[in-house]
Amino acid sequence: MDFEARKFSKESYDKNDLYAKNKFSQFIIRKGHTIISIIEDYNHDLQTIKNNTKYFFELEVKTGYKFTNEDSFQFNTVSFLGRKKRLHEIKPFFYVIICRETEWAVMCYSENIYINDYIEHINIKTIHRNGNDELYRVPKNICTFFNLNQ
């Protein structure tokens, strides 16, 4: 299957990449992590170290679906992009989706996302993307919801 909706959107990237990296970096530093890499290399968005353990993060920004905790998240599952599976195959990572309106986030470890039972093929029609795509719909109760300002 051809996934036309996976085409790079410079407009979306320009609007969200720096915001997500700055917002999440501030949060993760407060949690005791040290930033190793935040440079754009088309792999993981952010690498950190804490207690001699390396962590890898992929960041995404969503608008229009406000949430402030698991209960206010309006869906039973969290949708993670199939195109990010290539990063999991390089190195498992924490996938973080940031709600721009509330500055809350939902996070799941990639080993808990890229499971065949969670695959769904859909047709996307948004301002930035059009066509077939593959999502992984993960039950929200195995994800972690948190406030980026705490």
C-alpha positions as CSV (number, residue, x, y, z in Angstrom):
1,M,0.0,0.0,0.0
2,D,1.3,3.5,-0.9
3,F,1.1,6.0,2.0
4,E,0.7,9.3,0.2
5,A,-0.2,11.1,3.5
6,R,3.4,10.6,4.7
7,K,4.8,13.4,2.5
8,F,6.9,16.0,4.4
9,S,5.0,19.2,5.3
10,K,7.4,22.0,5.6
11,E,4.7,24.3,6.9
12,S,3.8,22.0,9.7
13,Y,7.5,21.4,10.5
14,D,8.2,25.1,10.6
15,K,5.2,25.8,12.9
16,N,5.8,22.9,15.3
17,D,9.3,21.6,15.5
18,L,11.1,24.3,17.4
19,Y,8.1,24.8,19.7
20,A,7.9,21.1,20.6
21,K,11.7,20.8,21.1
22,N,11.8,23.9,23.3
23,K,8.7,23.1,25.4
24,F,9.7,19.4,26.0
25,S,13.4,20.2,26.6
26,Q,12.4,22.6,29.4
27,F,10.2,19.9,30.9
28,I,12.7,17.1,30.7
29,I,15.6,19.2,32.1
30,R,13.4,19.9,35.2
31,K,13.1,16.1,35.5
32,G,16.8,15.7,35.8
33,H,17.8,14.9,32.2
34,T,20.7,16.4,30.3
35,I,20.2,17.1,26.6
36,I,22.7,15.2,24.5
37,S,21.3,16.1,21.0
38,I,18.5,18.3,19.8
39,I,19.9,18.9,16.3
40,E,17.7,18.0,13.3
41,D,19.1,14.9,11.7
42,Y,15.8,13.3,10.6
43,N,16.1,10.7,13.3
44,H,15.0,11.0,16.9
45,D,14.0,14.6,17.8
46,L,15.8,14.6,21.2
47,Q,18.3,12.5,23.0
48,T,18.9,12.9,26.7
49,I,20.9,11.2,29.5
50,K,19.9,10.7,33.1
51,N,21.6,8.4,35.6
52,N,23.9,7.1,32.9
53,T,21.0,6.0,30.8
54,K,20.3,7.4,27.3
55,Y,16.7,8.3,26.3
56,F,15.4,9.0,22.9
57,F,12.2,11.0,22.2
58,E,10.1,11.8,19.2
59,L,7.9,14.8,19.5
60,E,4.6,15.7,17.8
61,V,2.2,18.6,18.2
62,K,-1.6,18.3,17.9
63,T,-4.1,21.1,17.8
64,G,-7.9,21.0,18.0
65,Y,-8.1,18.1,20.5
66,K,-7.7,19.7,23.9
67,F,-6.9,17.5,26.9
68,T,-5.5,18.1,30.4
69,N,-5.4,14.4,31.6
70,E,-6.4,10.9,30.5
71,D,-10.1,11.6,31.4
72,S,-10.4,14.7,29.2
73,F,-8.7,12.9,26.3
74,Q,-11.8,12.4,24.1
75,F,-10.8,9.1,22.5
76,N,-10.3,5.6,23.9
77,T,-7.0,5.2,21.9
78,V,-4.1,7.5,21.1
79,S,-3.0,7.6,17.5
80,F,0.7,7.3,16.7
81,L,2.1,7.7,13.2
82,G,3.2,4.6,11.4
83,R,5.9,6.4,9.6
84,K,7.8,6.8,12.9
85,K,8.2,3.0,13.2
86,R,11.5,3.3,11.3
87,L,12.9,5.2,14.3
88,H,11.8,2.4,16.6
89,E,13.8,0.0,14.5
90,I,16.9,2.3,14.9
91,K,16.4,2.7,18.6
92,P,13.2,2.4,20.8
93,F,12.0,5.8,22.0
94,F,9.4,7.7,23.9
95,Y,6.8,9.1,21.5
96,V,5.4,12.4,22.9
97,I,2.3,14.1,21.6
98,I,1.9,17.7,22.8
99,C,-1.4,19.5,22.9
100,R,-0.5,23.1,21.9
101,E,-3.6,24.6,23.5
102,T,-3.2,23.2,27.0
103,E,0.5,22.3,27.0
104,W,-0.3,18.9,28.3
105,A,1.3,15.8,26.6
106,V,0.6,12.1,26.2
107,M,3.6,9.7,25.9
108,C,4.1,6.0,25.2
109,Y,7.2,3.9,24.7
110,S,7.6,2.7,21.1
111,E,7.8,-0.9,22.2
112,N,4.2,-0.5,23.4
113,I,3.1,1.2,20.2
114,Y,4.4,-0.7,17.2
115,I,2.3,-3.9,17.8
116,N,0.4,-5.4,14.9
117,D,-2.8,-5.5,16.9
118,Y,-2.8,-1.7,17.0
119,I,-2.4,-1.1,13.2
120,E,-5.1,0.8,11.4
121,H,-5.1,1.9,7.8
122,I,-6.9,5.2,7.2
123,N,-7.5,7.8,4.6
124,I,-6.4,11.3,5.8
125,K,-7.7,14.6,4.5
126,T,-6.3,17.5,6.4
127,I,-4.8,20.9,5.5
128,H,-1.3,19.3,5.6
129,R,-1.8,15.7,4.6
130,N,-3.9,13.8,2.1
131,G,-4.2,10.1,1.2
132,N,-3.6,6.7,2.8
133,D,-1.7,6.3,6.0
134,E,-1.0,3.8,8.7
135,L,-1.6,4.6,12.4
136,Y,-1.1,2.7,15.5
137,R,-4.1,3.1,17.9
138,V,-2.9,2.4,21.4
139,P,-5.3,2.2,24.3
140,K,-5.0,5.4,26.3
141,N,-4.7,3.6,29.6
142,I,-1.2,2.4,28.7
143,C,-0.1,5.9,27.9
144,T,1.2,8.6,30.3
145,F,-0.5,12.0,30.4
146,F,1.4,14.9,32.0
147,N,1.5,18.7,32.3
148,L,4.6,20.1,30.5
149,N,4.6,23.1,32.9
150,Q,5.2,21.0,36.1
